[in-house]
């Protein structure tokens, strides 16, 4: 139990915390970005939208992390992946809801802080995953889970969610 918790904490700090906390903090220091109360109504709406995206992303990330731990019996890290294919919860709508959650968090941060460097980091993160997932992650999943993953991949889109949940 303790070892499992340590594995999860290490994976979370190494990957999503780096992407959503450490790099944004570095950007904020590098480009002197800080929170400012919105001077205009449109700025307030953008910050509210950003806070909403951040919360949605956090909920999505936490729910998928929970599924990886309880259903998949692994972590989010490529070096300690789930041992069972997870196709429940948000995974019934889209194959990469954890990445979607991180993307929502990043663009939420960019809107709350009204920061172009943070928005650029969000775009870079999307681009990295646009390449990494089909070239490295999906072939590994297919090798690990075989036909059940192939069937899942045929029915559930990679990035844009289905309107109705997939029923395996």
N, CA and C atoms as an extended XYZ file, in Angstrom:
504
Properties=species:S:1:pos:R:3:atomname:S:1:resname:S:1:resid:I:1 pbc="F F F"
N         0.825       -1.199        0.000 N   UNK     1
C         0.000        0.000        0.000 CA  UNK     1
C         0.869        1.262        0.000 C   UNK     1
N         1.856        1.316        0.897 N   UNK     2
C         2.748        2.474        0.980 CA  UNK     2
C         3.584        2.576       -0.300 C   UNK     2
N         4.091        1.447       -0.782 N   UNK     3
C         4.894        1.440       -2.004 CA  UNK     3
C         4.065        1.931       -3.198 C   UNK     3
N         2.824        1.499       -3.278 N   UNK     4
C         1.934        1.943       -4.347 CA  UNK     4
C         1.709        3.449       -4.277 C   UNK     4
N         1.495        3.960       -3.086 N   UNK     5
C         1.300        5.401       -2.906 CA  UNK     5
C         2.541        6.181       -3.340 C   UNK     5
N         3.712        5.682       -2.982 N   UNK     6
C         4.962        6.336       -3.371 CA  UNK     6
C         5.112        6.317       -4.896 C   UNK     6
N         4.795        5.183       -5.522 N   UNK     7
C         4.867        5.093       -6.986 CA  UNK     7
C         3.963        6.140       -7.634 C   UNK     7
N         2.752        6.290       -7.114 N   UNK     8
C         1.811        7.265       -7.673 CA  UNK     8
C         2.304        8.693       -7.465 C   UNK     8
N         2.783        8.991       -6.282 N   UNK     9
C         3.263       10.349       -5.993 CA  UNK     9
C         4.432       10.701       -6.906 C   UNK     9
N         5.377        9.779       -7.065 N   UNK    10
C         6.525       10.037       -7.946 CA  UNK    10
C         6.081       10.285       -9.384 C   UNK    10
N         5.144        9.477       -9.870 N   UNK    11
C         4.653        9.649      -11.241 CA  UNK    11
C         3.919       10.977      -11.400 C   UNK    11
N         3.128       11.352      -10.417 N   UNK    12
C         2.370       12.602      -10.487 CA  UNK    12
C         3.312       13.802      -10.477 C   UNK    12
N         4.310       13.775       -9.598 N   UNK    13
C         5.259       14.892       -9.528 CA  UNK    13
C         6.097       14.961      -10.807 C   UNK    13
N         6.534       13.817      -11.296 N   UNK    14
C         7.399       13.793      -12.475 CA  UNK    14
C         6.690       14.290      -13.730 C   UNK    14
N         5.414       14.013      -13.867 N   UNK    15
C         4.744       14.335      -15.127 CA  UNK    15
C         3.739       15.477      -15.010 C   UNK    15
N         2.523       15.261      -14.507 N   UNK    16
C         1.558       16.359      -14.557 CA  UNK    16
C         1.901       17.556      -13.671 C   UNK    16
N         2.542       17.330      -12.528 N   UNK    17
C         2.904       18.477      -11.685 CA  UNK    17
C         3.984       19.310      -12.374 C   UNK    17
N         4.902       18.646      -13.045 N   UNK    18
C         5.907       19.397      -13.806 CA  UNK    18
C         5.232       20.225      -14.890 C   UNK    18
N         4.298       19.605      -15.620 N   UNK    19
C         3.625       20.303      -16.730 CA  UNK    19
C         2.701       21.419      -16.263 C   UNK    19
N         2.006       21.208      -15.148 N   UNK    20
C         0.977       22.176      -14.735 CA  UNK    20
C         1.391       23.106      -13.596 C   UNK    20
N         2.511       22.803      -12.925 N   UNK    21
C         2.949       23.649      -11.805 CA  UNK    21
C         4.362       24.184      -12.041 C   UNK    21
N         5.337       23.284      -12.169 N   UNK    22
C         6.731       23.737      -12.242 CA  UNK    22
C         7.010       24.585      -13.480 C   UNK    22
N         6.603       24.105      -14.650 N   UNK    23
C         6.843       24.887      -15.873 CA  UNK    23
C         6.043       26.189      -15.853 C   UNK    23
N         4.755       26.185      -15.488 N   UNK    24
C         4.042       27.470      -15.391 CA  UNK    24
C         4.655       28.436      -14.373 C   UNK    24
N         5.160       27.929      -13.253 N   UNK    25
C         5.836       28.812      -12.295 CA  UNK    25
C         7.103       29.404      -12.897 C   UNK    25
N         7.865       28.577      -13.602 N   UNK    26
C         9.066       29.077      -14.265 CA  UNK    26
C         8.697       30.151      -15.295 C   UNK    26
N         7.639       29.888      -16.084 N   UNK    27
C         7.189       30.881      -17.070 CA  UNK    27
C         6.763       32.179      -16.389 C   UNK    27
N         6.051       32.060      -15.286 N   UNK    28
C         5.590       33.256      -14.574 CA  UNK    28
C         6.782       34.088      -14.096 C   UNK    28
N         7.808       33.429      -13.595 N   UNK    29
C         9.004       34.164      -13.153 CA  UNK    29
C         9.781       34.730      -14.336 C   UNK    29
N         9.931       33.916      -15.356 N   UNK    30
C        10.711       34.328      -16.530 CA  UNK    30
C        10.084       35.532      -17.244 C   UNK    30
N         8.748       35.533      -17.341 N   UNK    31
C         8.037       36.581      -18.091 CA  UNK    31
C         7.290       37.556      -17.184 C   UNK    31
N         7.554       37.509      -15.905 N   UNK    32
C         6.950       38.390      -14.905 CA  UNK    32
C         5.418       38.384      -15.043 C   UNK    32
N         4.868       37.203      -14.954 N   UNK    33
C         3.419       37.024      -15.045 CA  UNK    33
C         2.868       36.870      -13.632 C   UNK    33
N         1.817       37.594      -13.342 N   UNK    34
C         1.159       37.439      -12.047 CA  UNK    34
C        -0.336       37.661      -12.244 C   UNK    34
N        -1.085       37.248      -11.246 N   UNK    35
C        -2.537       37.440      -11.322 CA  UNK    35
C        -2.854       38.916      -11.112 C   UNK    35
N        -3.707       39.427      -11.970 N   UNK    36
C        -4.189       40.796      -11.826 CA  UNK    36
C        -5.703       40.780      -11.886 C   UNK    36
N        -6.367       41.505      -11.002 N   UNK    37
C        -7.828       41.588      -11.097 CA  UNK    37
C        -8.214       42.126      -12.481 C   UNK    37
N        -9.281       41.608      -13.032 N   UNK    38
C        -9.652       41.995      -14.392 CA  UNK    38
C       -10.076       43.467      -14.483 C   UNK    38
N        -9.445       44.225      -15.402 N   UNK    39
C        -9.805       45.636      -15.541 CA  UNK    39
C       -11.092       45.853      -16.338 C   UNK    39
N       -11.440       44.897      -17.203 N   UNK    40
C       -12.633       45.041      -18.053 CA  UNK    40
C       -13.517       43.811      -17.900 C   UNK    40
N       -14.802       43.957      -18.213 N   UNK    41
C       -15.709       42.802      -18.108 CA  UNK    41
C       -15.268       41.605      -18.956 C   UNK    41
N       -14.731       41.851      -20.152 N   UNK    42
C       -14.292       40.743      -21.007 CA  UNK    42
C       -13.136       39.986      -20.346 C   UNK    42
N       -12.243       40.713      -19.693 N   UNK    43
C       -11.142       40.065      -18.971 CA  UNK    43
C       -11.689       39.204      -17.832 C   UNK    43
N       -12.693       39.700      -17.152 N   UNK    44
C       -13.308       38.930      -16.065 CA  UNK    44
C       -13.930       37.651      -16.612 C   UNK    44
N       -14.606       37.748      -17.754 N   UNK    45
C       -15.204       36.552      -18.360 CA  UNK    45
C       -14.129       35.541      -18.758 C   UNK    45
N       -13.028       36.016      -19.314 N   UNK    46
C       -11.937       35.115      -19.688 CA  UNK    46
C       -11.336       34.439      -18.454 C   UNK    46
N       -11.197       35.188      -17.370 N   UNK    47
C       -10.661       34.591      -16.153 CA  UNK    47
C       -11.641       33.580      -15.551 C   UNK    47
N       -12.921       33.873      -15.620 N   UNK    48
C       -13.932       32.916      -15.139 CA  UNK    48
C       -13.903       31.656      -15.995 C   UNK    48
N       -13.807       31.819      -17.321 N   UNK    49
C       -13.682       30.669      -18.213 CA  UNK    49
C       -12.425       29.878      -17.872 C   UNK    49
N       -11.325       30.579      -17.620 N   UNK    50
C       -10.086       29.913      -17.247 CA  UNK    50
C       -10.228       29.117      -15.957 C   UNK    50
N       -10.873       29.703      -14.962 N   UNK    51
C       -11.082       28.993      -13.692 CA  UNK    51
C       -11.955       27.753      -13.914 C   UNK    51
N       -12.976       27.886      -14.762 N   UNK    52
C       -13.840       26.746      -15.091 CA  UNK    52
C       -13.031       25.638      -15.774 C   UNK    52
N       -12.217       26.006      -16.782 N   UNK    53
C       -11.386       25.014      -17.475 CA  UNK    53
C       -10.427       24.336      -16.502 C   UNK    53
N        -9.844       25.114      -15.616 N   UNK    54
C        -8.919       24.566      -14.627 CA  UNK    54
C        -9.624       23.528      -13.749 C   UNK    54
N       -10.804       23.858      -13.265 N   UNK    55
C       -11.555       22.936      -12.394 CA  UNK    55
C       -11.965       21.684      -13.157 C   UNK    55
N       -12.466       21.853      -14.379 N   UNK    56
C       -12.837       20.695      -15.204 CA  UNK    56
C       -11.613       19.808      -15.419 C   UNK    56
N       -10.486       20.423      -15.750 N   UNK    57
C        -9.266       19.660      -15.972 CA  UNK    57
C        -8.817       18.914      -14.727 C   UNK    57
N        -8.895       19.563      -13.592 N   UNK    58
C        -8.492       18.929      -12.340 CA  UNK    58
C        -9.397       17.749      -11.997 C   UNK    58
N       -10.698       17.924      -12.157 N   UNK    59
C       -11.648       16.830      -11.891 CA  UNK    59
C       -11.397       15.667      -12.847 C   UNK    59
N       -11.196       15.978      -14.119 N   UNK    60
C       -10.926       14.947      -15.121 CA  UNK    60
C        -9.627       14.212      -14.793 C   UNK    60
N        -8.602       14.956      -14.451 N   UNK    61
C        -7.318       14.339      -14.121 CA  UNK    61
C        -7.446       13.437      -12.896 C   UNK    61
N        -8.062       13.937      -11.840 N   UNK    62
C        -8.187       13.153      -10.607 CA  UNK    62
C        -9.017       11.893      -10.848 C   UNK    62
N       -10.106       12.006      -11.607 N   UNK    63
C       -10.945       10.831      -11.846 CA  UNK    63
C       -10.204        9.775      -12.662 C   UNK    63
N        -9.402       10.204      -13.639 N   UNK    64
C        -8.666        9.225      -14.436 CA  UNK    64
C        -7.505        8.624      -13.636 C   UNK    64
N        -6.899        9.417      -12.799 N   UNK    65
C        -5.841        8.909      -11.931 CA  UNK    65
C        -6.402        7.829      -10.997 C   UNK    65
N        -7.567        8.094      -10.453 N   UNK    66
C        -8.235        7.118       -9.583 CA  UNK    66
C        -8.504        5.811      -10.339 C   UNK    66
N        -8.992        5.932      -11.583 N   UNK    67
C        -9.258        4.729      -12.380 CA  UNK    67
C        -7.974        3.967      -12.692 C   UNK    67
N        -6.894        4.680      -12.985 N   UNK    68
C        -5.623        4.009      -13.231 CA  UNK    68
C        -5.186        3.219      -11.999 C   UNK    68
N        -5.362        3.798      -10.834 N   UNK    69
C        -4.935        3.132       -9.596 CA  UNK    69
C        -5.837        1.959       -9.251 C   UNK    69
N        -7.154        2.148       -9.338 N   UNK    70
C        -8.080        1.113       -8.871 CA  UNK    70
C        -8.405        0.067       -9.929 C   UNK    70
N        -8.635        0.473      -11.166 N   UNK    71
C        -8.988       -0.467      -12.226 CA  UNK    71
C        -7.756       -0.973      -12.976 C   UNK    71
N        -6.833       -0.052      -13.266 N   UNK    72
C        -5.673       -0.405      -14.064 CA  UNK    72
C        -4.539       -1.025      -13.265 C   UNK    72
N        -4.532       -0.771      -11.963 N   UNK    73
C        -3.485       -1.288      -11.079 CA  UNK    73
C        -2.091       -0.828      -11.519 C   UNK    73
N        -1.999        0.461      -11.860 N   UNK    74
C        -0.721        1.033      -12.241 CA  UNK    74
C        -0.779        2.536      -12.078 C   UNK    74
N         0.240        3.203      -12.569 N   UNK    75
C         0.305        4.661      -12.468 CA  UNK    75
C         0.186        5.277      -13.859 C   UNK    75
N         0.206        6.599      -13.894 N   UNK    76
C         0.143        7.305      -15.166 CA  UNK    76
C         1.484        7.331      -15.876 C   UNK    76
N         2.529        6.895      -15.223 N   UNK    77
C         3.877        6.971      -15.786 CA  UNK    77
C         4.126        5.860      -16.803 C   UNK    77
N         4.776        6.187      -17.908 N   UNK    78
C         5.095        5.154      -18.905 CA  UNK    78
C         5.998        4.055      -18.346 C   UNK    78
N         6.798        4.363      -17.325 N   UNK    79
C         7.683        3.360      -16.736 CA  UNK    79
C         6.974        2.482      -15.706 C   UNK    79
N         5.716        2.801      -15.356 N   UNK    80
C         4.946        2.007      -14.393 CA  UNK    80
C         3.469        2.045      -14.810 C   UNK    80
N         3.170        1.542      -16.020 N   UNK    81
C         1.822        1.717      -16.583 CA  UNK    81
C         0.788        0.790      -15.938 C   UNK    81
N        -0.482        1.072      -16.192 N   UNK    82
C        -1.545        0.187      -15.704 CA  UNK    82
C        -1.362       -1.238      -16.240 C   UNK    82
N        -1.718       -2.192      -15.413 N   UNK    83
C        -1.601       -3.593      -15.799 CA  UNK    83
C        -2.867       -4.114      -16.464 C   UNK    83
N        -3.959       -3.364      -16.315 N   UNK    84
C        -5.235       -3.732      -16.923 CA  UNK    84
C        -5.725       -2.556      -17.763 C   UNK    84
N        -6.348       -2.863      -18.885 N   UNK    85
C        -6.891       -1.836      -19.766 CA  UNK    85
C        -8.060       -1.136      -19.079 C   UNK    85
N        -8.004        0.184      -19.008 N   UNK    86
C        -9.053        0.975      -18.373 CA  UNK    86
C        -9.953        1.555      -19.454 C   UNK    86
N       -11.229        1.170      -19.440 N   UNK    87
C       -12.204        1.670      -20.423 CA  UNK    87
C       -13.499        2.086      -19.724 C   UNK    87
N       -13.382        2.603      -18.522 N   UNK    88
C       -14.542        3.052      -17.755 CA  UNK    88
C       -14.486        4.557      -17.576 C   UNK    88
N       -15.553        5.115      -17.039 N   UNK    89
C       -15.593        6.544      -16.748 CA  UNK    89
C       -15.345        7.372      -17.995 C   UNK    89
N       -14.493        8.392      -17.901 N   UNK    90
C       -14.239        9.254      -19.062 CA  UNK    90
C       -13.581        8.519      -20.225 C   UNK    90
N       -12.948        7.367      -19.950 N   UNK    91
C       -12.325        6.587      -21.027 CA  UNK    91
C       -13.364        6.003      -21.976 C   UNK    91
N       -14.625        6.048      -21.625 N   UNK    92
C       -15.687        5.591      -22.529 CA  UNK    92
C       -15.988        6.634      -23.599 C   UNK    92
N       -15.521        7.860      -23.397 N   UNK    93
C       -15.776        8.948      -24.340 CA  UNK    93
C       -14.557        9.289      -25.201 C   UNK    93
N       -13.371        9.213      -24.597 N   UNK    94
C       -12.142        9.612      -25.284 CA  UNK    94
C       -10.986        8.780      -24.733 C   UNK    94
N       -10.026        8.438      -25.600 N   UNK    95
C        -8.946        7.542      -25.177 CA  UNK    95
C        -7.921        8.211      -24.271 C   UNK    95
N        -7.839        9.512      -24.272 N   UNK    96
C        -6.803       10.205      -23.503 CA  UNK    96
C        -7.376       11.283      -22.580 C   UNK    96
N        -8.317       10.929      -21.717 N   UNK    97
C        -8.917       11.963      -20.869 CA  UNK    97
C        -7.945       12.559      -19.847 C   UNK    97
N        -6.914       11.804      -19.464 N   UNK    98
C        -5.947       12.357      -18.519 CA  UNK    98
C        -5.175       13.505      -19.170 C   UNK    98
N        -4.754       13.304      -20.411 N   UNK    99
C        -4.075       14.372      -21.150 CA  UNK    99
C        -5.034       15.529      -21.371 C   UNK    99
N        -6.287       15.223      -21.676 N   UNK   100
C        -7.286       16.293      -21.848 CA  UNK   100
C        -7.399       17.119      -20.570 C   UNK   100
N        -7.386       16.450      -19.417 N   UNK   101
C        -7.452       17.162      -18.148 CA  UNK   101
C        -6.278       18.103      -17.969 C   UNK   101
N        -5.077       17.639      -18.296 N   UNK   102
C        -3.890       18.488      -18.177 CA  UNK   102
C        -3.991       19.662      -19.149 C   UNK   102
N        -4.479       19.416      -20.351 N   UNK   103
C        -4.642       20.491      -21.341 CA  UNK   103
C        -5.635       21.539      -20.835 C   UNK   103
N        -6.738       21.103      -20.275 N   UNK   104
C        -7.705       22.055      -19.701 CA  UNK   104
C        -7.047       22.887      -18.601 C   UNK   104
N        -6.254       22.242      -17.751 N   UNK   105
C        -5.571       22.963      -16.672 CA  UNK   105
C        -4.633       24.015      -17.257 C   UNK   105
N        -3.841       23.626      -18.246 N   UNK   106
C        -2.869       24.561      -18.830 CA  UNK   106
C        -3.546       25.769      -19.472 C   UNK   106
N        -4.602       25.530      -20.249 N   UNK   107
C        -5.274       26.662      -20.885 CA  UNK   107
C        -6.098       27.459      -19.872 C   UNK   107
N        -6.553       26.784      -18.811 N   UNK   108
C        -7.207       27.507      -17.724 CA  UNK   108
C        -6.237       28.463      -17.050 C   UNK   108
N        -5.016       27.993      -16.805 N   UNK   109
C        -4.000       28.861      -16.224 CA  UNK   109
C        -3.704       30.053      -17.132 C   UNK   109
N        -3.568       29.775      -18.423 N   UNK   110
C        -3.264       30.850      -19.381 CA  UNK   110
C        -4.354       31.915      -19.366 C   UNK   110
N        -5.620       31.489      -19.265 N   UNK   111
C        -6.720       32.464      -19.248 CA  UNK   111
C        -6.811       33.212      -17.919 C   UNK   111
N        -6.636       32.507      -16.815 N   UNK   112
C        -6.711       33.176      -15.512 CA  UNK   112
C        -5.623       34.241      -15.401 C   UNK   112
N        -4.417       33.896      -15.832 N   UNK   113
C        -3.310       34.845      -15.745 CA  UNK   113
C        -3.202       35.743      -16.979 C   UNK   113
N        -4.049       35.458      -17.975 N   UNK   114
C        -4.039       36.199      -19.237 CA  UNK   114
C        -2.604       36.314      -19.748 C   UNK   114
N        -1.998       35.135      -19.899 N   UNK   115
C        -0.571       35.036      -20.191 CA  UNK   115
C        -0.335       34.338      -21.518 C   UNK   115
N         0.252       35.054      -22.453 N   UNK   116
C         0.620       34.458      -23.732 CA  UNK   116
C         1.675       33.362      -23.567 C   UNK   116
N         2.715       33.542      -22.741 N   UNK   117
C         3.680       32.441      -22.563 CA  UNK   117
C         3.020       31.157      -22.052 C   UNK   117
N         2.042       31.279      -21.178 N   UNK   118
C         1.341       30.084      -20.682 CA  UNK   118
C         0.499       29.453      -21.788 C   UNK   118
N        -0.109       30.264      -22.625 N   UNK   119
C        -0.884       29.725      -23.755 CA  UNK   119
C         0.039       29.010      -24.737 C   UNK   119
N         1.203       29.586      -24.983 N   UNK   120
C         2.178       28.944      -25.877 CA  UNK   120
C         2.618       27.612      -25.291 C   UNK   120
N         2.870       27.569      -23.982 N   UNK   121
C         3.228       26.307      -23.333 CA  UNK   121
C         2.093       25.293      -23.516 C   UNK   121
N         0.841       25.719      -23.406 N   UNK   122
C        -0.288       24.813      -23.635 CA  UNK   122
C        -0.262       24.241      -25.042 C   UNK   122
N         0.015       25.073      -26.028 N   UNK   123
C         0.084       24.614      -27.423 CA  UNK   123
C         1.243       23.634      -27.603 C   UNK   123
N         2.389       23.928      -27.001 N   UNK   124
C         3.543       23.019      -27.082 CA  UNK   124
C         3.203       21.672      -26.454 C   UNK   124
N         2.529       21.697      -25.307 N   UNK   125
C         2.133       20.457      -24.642 CA  UNK   125
C         1.197       19.635      -25.533 C   UNK   125
N         0.244       20.296      -26.166 N   UNK   126
C        -0.660       19.604      -27.090 CA  UNK   126
C         0.144       18.980      -28.231 C   UNK   126
N         1.054       19.743      -28.814 N   UNK   127
C         1.852       19.253      -29.941 CA  UNK   127
C         2.697       18.042      -29.538 C   UNK   127
N         3.318       18.107      -28.369 N   UNK   128
C         4.120       16.974      -27.893 CA  UNK   128
C         3.261       15.715      -27.807 C   UNK   128
N         2.077       15.846      -27.231 N   UNK   129
C         1.210       14.683      -27.069 CA  UNK   129
C         0.596       14.234      -28.389 C   UNK   129
N         0.405       15.157      -29.308 N   UNK   130
C        -0.124       14.825      -30.637 CA  UNK   130
C         0.845       13.883      -31.356 C   UNK   130
N         2.128       14.035      -31.063 N   UNK   131
C         3.159       13.182      -31.666 CA  UNK   131
C         3.405       11.946      -30.800 C   UNK   131
N         3.577       12.141      -29.501 N   UNK   132
C         3.944       11.056      -28.595 CA  UNK   132
C         2.893        9.944      -28.538 C   UNK   132
N         1.638       10.311      -28.412 N   UNK   133
C         0.590        9.304      -28.189 CA  UNK   133
C         0.486        8.319      -29.354 C   UNK   133
N         0.312        8.780      -30.608 N   UNK   134
C         0.185        7.784      -31.686 CA  UNK   134
C         1.498        7.055      -32.011 C   UNK   134
N         2.630        7.714      -31.827 N   UNK   135
C         3.894        7.084      -32.214 CA  UNK   135
C         4.466        6.154      -31.146 C   UNK   135
N         4.263        6.464      -29.876 N   UNK   136
C         4.869        5.657      -28.818 CA  UNK   136
C         3.852        4.990      -27.898 C   UNK   136
N         2.909        5.778      -27.368 N   UNK   137
C         2.005        5.226      -26.361 CA  UNK   137
C         1.052        4.174      -26.932 C   UNK   137
N         0.409        4.490      -28.040 N   UNK   138
C        -0.582        3.554      -28.586 CA  UNK   138
C         0.030        2.224      -29.037 C   UNK   138
N         1.194        2.215      -29.700 N   UNK   139
C         1.794        0.911      -30.021 CA  UNK   139
C         2.129        0.086      -28.765 C   UNK   139
N         2.550        0.759      -27.693 N   UNK   140
C         2.827        0.042      -26.451 CA  UNK   140
C         1.543       -0.540      -25.859 C   UNK   140
N         0.454        0.230      -25.925 N   UNK   141
C        -0.829       -0.267      -25.413 CA  UNK   141
C        -1.318       -1.457      -26.234 C   UNK   141
N        -1.153       -1.366      -27.542 N   UNK   142
C        -1.569       -2.473      -28.401 CA  UNK   142
C        -0.737       -3.719      -28.107 C   UNK   142
N         0.549       -3.566      -27.906 N   UNK   143
C         1.405       -4.715      -27.579 CA  UNK   143
C         1.033       -5.313      -26.217 C   UNK   143
N         0.672       -4.448      -25.272 N   UNK   144
C         0.366       -4.916      -23.918 CA  UNK   144
C        -1.017       -5.540      -23.806 C   UNK   144
N        -2.020       -4.946      -24.480 N   UNK   145
C        -3.405       -5.383      -24.281 CA  UNK   145
C        -4.018       -6.080      -25.488 C   UNK   145
N        -3.361       -6.035      -26.640 N   UNK   146
C        -3.795       -6.790      -27.812 CA  UNK   146
C        -5.161       -6.415      -28.344 C   UNK   146
N        -5.940       -7.435      -28.650 N   UNK   147
C        -7.238       -7.276      -29.319 CA  UNK   147
C        -8.224       -6.395      -28.550 C   UNK   147
N        -8.317       -6.504      -27.216 N   UNK   148
C        -9.246       -5.601      -26.522 CA  UNK   148
C        -8.901       -4.120      -26.742 C   UNK   148
N        -7.603       -3.801      -26.776 N   UNK   149
C        -7.220       -2.405      -27.034 CA  UNK   149
C        -7.518       -2.021      -28.482 C   UNK   149
N        -7.283       -2.924      -29.415 N   UNK   150
C        -7.578       -2.634      -30.824 CA  UNK   150
C        -9.060       -2.310      -31.006 C   UNK   150
N        -9.925       -3.112      -30.384 N   UNK   151
C       -11.370       -2.877      -30.463 CA  UNK   151
C       -11.731       -1.526      -29.836 C   UNK   151
N       -11.151       -1.252      -28.681 N   UNK   152
C       -11.379        0.022      -27.990 CA  UNK   152
C       -10.929        1.190      -28.871 C   UNK   152
N        -9.742        1.065      -29.459 N   UNK   153
C        -9.187        2.135      -30.293 CA  UNK   153
C       -10.063        2.395      -31.524 C   UNK   153
N       -10.694        1.353      -32.052 N   UNK   154
C       -11.576        1.524      -33.213 CA  UNK   154
C       -12.863        2.262      -32.851 C   UNK   154
N       -13.294        2.173      -31.607 N   UNK   155
C       -14.581        2.725      -31.200 CA  UNK   155
C       -14.490        4.078      -30.493 C   UNK   155
N       -13.356        4.347      -29.856 N   UNK   156
C       -13.240        5.559      -29.031 CA  UNK   156
C       -12.156        6.454      -29.625 C   UNK   156
N       -12.483        7.705      -29.926 N   UNK   157
C       -11.503        8.591      -30.547 CA  UNK   157
C       -10.370        8.981      -29.596 C   UNK   157
N        -9.254        9.350      -30.195 N   UNK   158
C        -8.045        9.684      -29.437 CA  UNK   158
C        -8.205       10.978      -28.649 C   UNK   158
N        -8.659       12.043      -29.307 N   UNK   159
C        -8.674       13.356      -28.659 CA  UNK   159
C       -10.055       13.998      -28.558 C   UNK   159
N       -10.862       13.870      -29.582 N   UNK   160
C       -12.200       14.490      -29.549 CA  UNK   160
C       -13.202       13.471      -29.033 C   UNK   160
N       -13.901       13.779      -27.974 N   UNK   161
C       -14.767       12.774      -27.340 CA  UNK   161
C       -15.982       12.393      -28.178 C   UNK   161
N       -16.426       11.171      -27.953 N   UNK   162
C       -17.695       10.698      -28.516 CA  UNK   162
C       -18.833       11.453      -27.832 C   UNK   162
N       -19.963       11.511      -28.505 N   UNK   163
C       -21.137       12.145      -27.876 CA  UNK   163
C       -21.799       11.204      -26.881 C   UNK   163
N       -21.726        9.915      -27.165 N   UNK   164
C       -22.322        8.912      -26.279 CA  UNK   164
C       -21.226        7.964      -25.799 C   UNK   164
N       -21.318        7.504      -24.566 N   UNK   165
C       -20.264        6.618      -24.058 CA  UNK   165
C       -20.213        5.281      -24.787 C   UNK   165
N       -19.006        4.802      -25.003 N   UNK   166
C       -18.810        3.490      -25.603 CA  UNK   166
C       -19.124        2.422      -24.574 C   UNK   166
N       -19.846        1.396      -25.017 N   UNK   167
C       -20.173        0.294      -24.126 CA  UNK   167
C       -19.435       -0.951      -24.617 C   UNK   167
N       -18.383       -1.340      -23.889 N   UNK   168
C       -17.590       -2.506      -24.342 CA  UNK   168
C       -18.385       -3.795      -24.297 C   UNK   168
